[in-house]
Structures are given as C-alpha cells and as structure tokens.
Amino acid sequence: MKTRAMVLRAHGGPDVLREEDVDVGDPGAGQALIRQTAIGLNFVDVYYRSGQFGAHDSVPLPAILGVQGAGVVEALGSEPHGLAVGDRVAYVGQPGAYAERRLVPANRLLRLPANVSDELAAASLLRGLTCEYLLRRLYKVQPGDQIVIHAAAGGLGLIACQWAKALGATVIGTVGSDEKAALAAAHGCDHPIVYTREDFVARVMEITGGRGVPVVYDSVGRDTFLRSLDCLRPMGLAVNFGTASGQVEPFPLQLLHRKSLFVTRPTLTSWIAAREDYEKAAAAFFAAIDSGAIKVQVGARYRLQDVGRAHADLESRQMSGLPVLVP
C-alpha cells in the first residue's frame, strides 16, 4: 500500500520537507495500521528538520518527521494488545507521523475517551504528558509552592500553568510581550514577567521575598538556563526540557556549589517507557481536561502538504493555541 507522506532528505529550512508516496506494509506481530485523522506539531520536529541535535541524536535520512498523532485502527497484526479495528487511538514518541497512514506498535497506542477529539489529542498529548511528569513526578508540585515556568504563554506553558495552579502552586511565568502576559495570566499564571523589559531574576526574588523557588521549568535553553539557577532557593532543581533558543552551553559544575543545586535534562520518552506509566500519565491528563482544570485550544489547522508553512509559523513563536496537521 502507498501513502502520502512528507519526507526529509536533507537538513535545512521549512522548505526541505517534500511530499512523496511511500510504502506502508501490512501490520506484523504487535503492530497496528492506523489511518491518521490528525497529526501534532512540536518544536522537537524543528530540531530534527534543522539538524540542531547534531550527529549523536539526529534521525537517519531520509526520514518522516513527527512524533504524535491520532486516528483510527484499520488493521492489526497478531498480538494486538487489546485493540480492535475501528478504535480511535492516539500516540506520542513514535517518529514517522507526517503521513496519511502508518504502522505503530500496538502497545504504544492509547484509546481515546469520548470527550477527547482526535485533533485535541494529536495537538496536545505530547505536551500534556510532558507536563504530567514534570509537575507530578519529576518534581511533585505541592500546594503553596512558588514555581517558575519559562515560555509560560507557549503551547506547553499554558497547559503547565493551568495544571500547576490546579495543584495549588503560585505560578511565576516568563513571556515575551504584554499580549502573552495577558494570555498566561488567563491560564493560571499568577505573576507573568515580560522578560524583554524586566529582569526576571530580580522579579522572581522580589515575588518570593528573596527566598527563590524550589523548581524552574525551562524549555527555552541557552538564553535563560544559567540565569534560572539564580532564581532557585538552596537545594532547588533546574529542569531543562527544551532548547527553543539553542542548546544550553557547557558550564562549570561549581556554579551549583553555593546553593547545592540540582540540574536535570529529562525526556518524555524515559518517563513513559513503561506501559503502566504511559497509561497513568494519559489518564491523569484526560481527567484534568474532563474536570476543567486544563482547557486546551486547538489553534491553526494545516494540510499535511503545508507542513513547511506550519514549521515556519511555529518558529516565529506567533501561534496561539496548539497547531495540528490534517491529512
């Protein structure tokens, strides 16, 4: 069977993604063939397209990018892991999403509840599961905690602010404009800081009475990470889980010495590797949506063949809501 896909044959700008017909085989043992109805877009796709990860973490070329999507099961191999043809499903962490049809390991597919649409799942599941492990497991946010979330008005930041607020935290967020400050404030951020005109370290210390915070969640990377260390209280934790401004540059460990700080660079893949953890994380995210604690807005919709334009819009950081590709 042939399917339409967007293929990367060389690293570069958004225009390097080209439409091609590719072969999709029949599902083997433990596999499911799904017809995709929605495909998520994430900044990690930009990293892979541009080659930012370098030789160690880059995917071999040619490649089909995209790591999350949703759709309908069309066929199953042996060992279907409880799935049936016709099930609505979603997944994260499975490279090769920029296609109309694809094979996915059956044990990495999640059945979607009735209250979660295909587009909502495709657009938000990776970000939602990332927020789940960041806020509920890596550092367990407690009522009364004061925390810092960088890029608080971004697609993940808005989910993180709402979830952290629901957990009882006071949320301090950095944003790039007054418009984004208002957006973050409307989604649970108690203290939006416009970093383009305010010193975010000074403001964090002012808000916390000079104590600092127990945790900083940083998806920006190079432009913010080292200064984030100055926001922490003794034995605080700096979490770098994204590099929108570029990779964090090497720094001497002695910078952590004065306040006995902790630093981590986690990945969602590790935190949902076990099927039980994957299911529990998804159940927690869907429950938070169902309760109204988290409101997720699907933003711009793009045709699959317009993914290059979607990447350009994503890199401009001017998007509102979560973008989605519709095959």
Protein Blocks (a to p, Z undefined) as FASTA:
>chain_A
ZZdddddfbgcdfklpccdddddddddehiacdddfbdcddfklmmmmnomnommlmccd
dddehjbdcdddfbdcehklopaehiacddehiahiacfbdcddfklcccddfklcfklm
mmmmmmmmmmmmmmmmmpccdehiacddehklbmklmmmmmmmmmnopacddddfbfklm
mmmmmnopabacdfklpcfklmmmmmnnonopabdcdfkbmmmmmmmmmmpcehiacddf
bdfkopcddddfklmmmnopacddddfklmmmpmklmmmmmmmmmmmmmnomaccddfdd
ddfklmmmmmmmmmnopagcjddddZZ
